[in-house]
Amino acid sequence: MAEPWVEKREIGPCTLYLGDCRDIAPRLDAPDLVYTSPPYLNRRTYGKARIGCWDDLVPPAIAAIPRKPSTQLLINLGLVRIHTVVPYWNTLIARLAADGVGLRDWYVWNKQTPMPGNFSGRLWPQHEFIFHFGTQPGYLRATVPCKTAGAAAKKNAHRYPNGSVKLRSNMEPTRPNRVLGSVICAEPEQGRIRSHHPAVQCQSVPSQLLAAFAPQRILDPFVGSGTTCVAAMALGIASVGIEIDPAYFAVACERIARAWAAHS
């Protein structure tokens, strides 16, 4: 049987595949973590190779990825409005739920710098979502320094449904680090790479999440310009990326090769 990919490249701890992730992903080993930023509904064409609507592409592709019970999935999705907000991610939530993979939480990427001007009578959007799916809790490292490290912890109050409050005073002093918060602050990146790809992922976002979840091996089935794999390489994490468009695959290979040369 012929391999389902057109081309395969191995660059240091990163393996890249050119082809359709719906065909390639089922042939791979289950990763510890999936991090990806797929096309948001049908807002960009991503070249002639990127065909099909959201429902035919993204939910089946994510569902086709082999999983271990401990595998965590982080899917970055932005808002789409056609007069009103379109909750296109509901089909992804339903597809994974059918396989027993629940929505554990969702997080916010705060882009920090909204553009000036009026945006059709709405506040200017400066955030995107990161949906977190899994069948069991994932391990998280405390990666963010605490400003009050070593200080005595204040009494904490727990409020019950009937309105009563119980104070808890047996708390440890503040630790040096805490777990990453649910709002991730990172400005979108600018630069030369934007001339090659219409929606470049901000490297700081996967960097912060990969450092927190500390996987040994990750998969990005919509790797685009390769940002996820570049972030993984900087952290010493093995990565696998899949891209269907030959032009973006070439950009990803070039970026990851440069990152590997600088790393080694």
NORZIDA-V536911 format. One record per residue. PHI is phi in degrees with one decimal (999 if undefined). Layout:
phi
PHI
PHI
//
This chain:
phi
999
-68.4
-66.7
-80.1
-110.3
-82.2
-149.3
-131.9
-127.2
-116.1
-127.3
57.6
-84.7
-111.4
-117.9
-118.3
-122.1
-99.5
157.3
-86.4
-63.8
-66.7
-93.5
-83.5
-54.6
-62.1
-89.5
-99.2
-72.6
-66.1
-82.4
-77.2
-146.3
-107.8
-127.7
-155.3
-126.8
-76.7
-56.7
-86.0
54.3
-124.0
-81.9
-138.2
-84.0
55.3
85.7
-66.2
-72.7
-88.9
-117.8
98.7
-86.4
-52.9
-63.0
-84.8
-107.5
-74.7
-57.2
-64.2
-66.0
-67.3
-66.9
-78.8
-72.2
-59.9
-132.8
-94.2
-56.3
-90.0
-63.3
-108.8
-122.1
-119.1
-118.6
-84.7
-135.4
-102.7
-69.7
-126.1
-122.7
-123.4
73.1
-128.3
-65.7
-102.8
-81.0
-63.7
-70.6
-61.4
-69.9
-68.9
-59.5
-67.1
-65.6
-70.9
-60.9
-63.0
-95.9
81.9
-105.5
-90.9
-80.5
-78.8
-175.2
-141.0
-120.3
-121.8
-94.4
-90.1
-75.1
73.4
-124.9
-66.5
-76.3
-73.7
112.9
-95.7
-116.2
53.8
77.1
-120.1
-62.0
-67.9
-69.3
-132.6
-140.0
-135.0
-107.7
-128.8
-84.6
-112.9
-112.4
176.1
-101.4
-150.9
-60.1
-96.0
-76.5
-127.0
-90.1
-83.7
-114.6
-104.8
-61.0
-90.2
-68.0
-106.9
-54.9
87.6
-73.8
-66.1
-74.0
-76.3
-62.0
-110.0
-110.9
-113.7
-100.0
-88.9
-57.1
-82.2
97.3
-72.4
-127.2
-122.4
-85.0
-117.0
-110.8
-86.9
-104.9
-75.4
-58.2
-59.0
-79.1
-63.9
-130.3
-127.3
-73.5
-53.1
-77.1
-78.9
-110.8
-102.9
-96.5
-165.0
-76.3
-57.9
-83.9
-116.4
137.0
-59.3
-62.1
-65.2
-75.1
-107.4
-144.8
-77.7
-148.9
-75.9
-69.1
-80.7
-63.0
-63.6
-68.1
-62.8
-59.4
-66.7
-72.5
-65.3
-63.2
-73.2
-83.1
48.0
-77.7
-86.7
-148.7
-122.4
-134.3
-121.5
-76.2
-125.6
-72.7
57.2
-86.6
92.6
-59.8
-60.0
-69.6
-63.9
-63.5
-64.0
-62.3
-62.9
-97.9
74.4
-105.0
-69.0
-139.9
-130.6
-127.7
-125.5
-141.0
-90.5
-93.8
-58.6
-66.0
-71.0
-60.2
-64.7
-63.1
-61.6
-60.1
-64.8
-64.1
-70.0
-62.6
-64.6
-63.9
-67.9
-63.7
-70.5
-73.1
-92.5
//
